[in-house]
Each structure stands twice: as structure tokens, then as C-alpha cells.
Amino acid sequence: MKKENKRKRYLLSVILIFVTIFIVALLVKFNEINKEMSNIVISTMDFADIKDGIYEGEYYIQDFIGAKVKVTIENGKIKNIALLDHKYGLGKKAEEIINTIKEKQTLEVDTISGATHSSTVIIKAIENALME
């Protein structure tokens, strides 16, 4: 019986160590992503200065969160934004920001609450497409 308890305690200790290492690694990764997100700057753009056409752009952070878009400019306005790829974690609802950008015809829009990081990377991908 004592051997069995020792074995259980040993197994529990090993599991606890692995769980702790996993949690620490996640916290480090989360901190790196937050640091990179805080350095993102979105430029002011006048879509009238952009030639008509279809533009592709992307923005990814450590292959964890990001977006790839195809933007159609027609007569100095955004006619369409197609989301080609979106790595979003818990931020799928950020995709709503595309409609807001098309309606307001600006990248200077509020991010979607609860999906701030995903909203920001979508906006940055659109900016990158139009800065080609």
C-alpha cells in the first residue's frame, strides 16, 4: 500500500511539473504577443490616392494571430475586402470590422470589443495591402 501511494505521489508530481512548465510557456508567449501588439501603428490613408485595383496584404504575429486579405479599390474607395486567412484564437468576431471599414471608408475605426488583437491584425493586413 505504501509503495502504491509513493507511486501515485510521484506520478502526480511529474504531472504537476509538466502542467507548470506548460502554463509558464503560455504566459511567456502571451506576453510576447502583447508586447508586439502594443507596437503596431496604423497609418492614416486616403483611399483616393490609391490606384484602382486588387491588392493583397497580410500581417501575422508569431504565426499565432494574423490575417491575410484581398482589398479591391474602385474610384478611390474600398469596394470589397475579402478575408483570405484569419488566425484568431478567440477573436473570430473581429471579422465584423471589415464591414465597418467598408462602410466608413477608413482604417481609423474602433476595434471589436473582446477581439482587439484580431481586429488590429485585420486592419494592419489591409494597410499592408494598400501600401504596396
N, C-alpha and C positions, 0 to 999 in steps of 0.2 A: 504494500500500500504506500509506503514512504517513497519507494522508487517511482511509482506511478505519479505521485504528487510532484516529485522533483522534475520528472519529465514534462509534466503539464506546465509547471512554472518556467522551465527552460524554454519550451515552445512559445509560451505567452510572451516571455521576454524578447525572444527573437522577432516575433510578430510586431511587438511594440516598437522595437528598434527600427524595423523596416517602415512602419507607418510614420514614425517620427521623421525619418530621412525623407520620405515622400512629401510630407507636409512642409518641411523646411525647403525642399527643392521647389515646390509650388509657390511658396511665399517669395523666394528669390526671383523666380520667373515673373510673377505678378508685379513685383517691384520694378524689374527691368522694363516691363511693358508700360507701366505707369510713367516711368521716367521718360521713355521715348515719346509717349503720347503728349506729355507736357511740353515737349519741344516742337510740336507740329505748329506751323504757321500757315494759315490760308491767306493767299494773296487776293486783293481786290481785282476783279476783272471786268472789263467792258466787253460783252459778247459782240457788240457791233464792230469791234476791231478784229474779230476772228473771221477768216475766210470761210465761206460755206463749205461744208464737207463733213466727213465722218472721222472722228478721232477716237483712238483707244488709249487708255491710261490705266495705271494700277498703282496701288500703294499697299504694302504689306509690312507688318511688324513681326519679325522673327517667325514667319510662317504660321503664326498663331491667330492673328486677326488681320484682315485686309479685304481689299476689293479690287476687281477689275471691271472696267466699264467701257461702253462704246457710246460716244456722245455725237449726236447729229446737230450741226449748226446750219440754220437756214435763215437768210435775210437778217443776220445779226442777232438771232435768238436761238435758244435751245429748243429744238423741235422734239428731240427724243433722247432719253438716256436708258440704255439697256445695261442691266447688271449681268455681266458675264460670269462672275465668280464672287462669292462673298463668304469669307471665313469669319464667323461672327460669334462663336461661343454662345452667350446668352442674348446677343443683340440682334436677332432676326428682325425685330420690329423697326430697326433703324432703316430698313429699306423704304419705309414711308417717306424718308427725307427726299427721295428722288422726285416725288410728286410736288413737294414743297418748292424745290429748286426750279422745276419747270414752271410752276405757277408764278413764282416771284421773280424768275429770270435773274437770279443772283446766287452766288455761293455763300453770301452772308445771311445764313438762316440759322435759327436755333436748332441745336441738336435734339434728338428724340430722348426724352427723359427715360432713364433706365437702360439706354443703349447709346450712351455718349461716345464711347470709344468707336463703336461700329459706325455711328453717324459720321464721326470725324474722318475715319479712313475712307468712307464712300466719297465725302466731299473732296478729300485730298486726291483720290483717284481721278475724279472729274477734273480737278485743277490740273493734274499732271497730263491728262489727255489734251486739254486745251492749251497747254504751254508748249506743245511740240514745236 
